[in-house]
Amino acid sequence: MRGTRVMVSVILDNLAARETPEAIAAAYHVELDDVQAALLYAAELAKERVISLTVGAV
């Protein structure tokens, strides 16, 4: 939510509470693209990442 004080978690919480993207955008004075960006960000964070570790490495 660049340029706002609205945290991504607030947008996601509202979506989880079944608020519509339009209602969220209106309530928090953000664009629909911002709501979509919050979803894309959450999806990226939720992707499984595989990190190889070497046994005995410090």
PyMOL commands that set and color helices and strands:
alter all, ss='L'
color gray80, all
select helices_A, chain A and resi 8-16+21-28+32-46
alter helices_A, ss='H'
color red, helices_A
deselect
rebuild
show_as cartoon
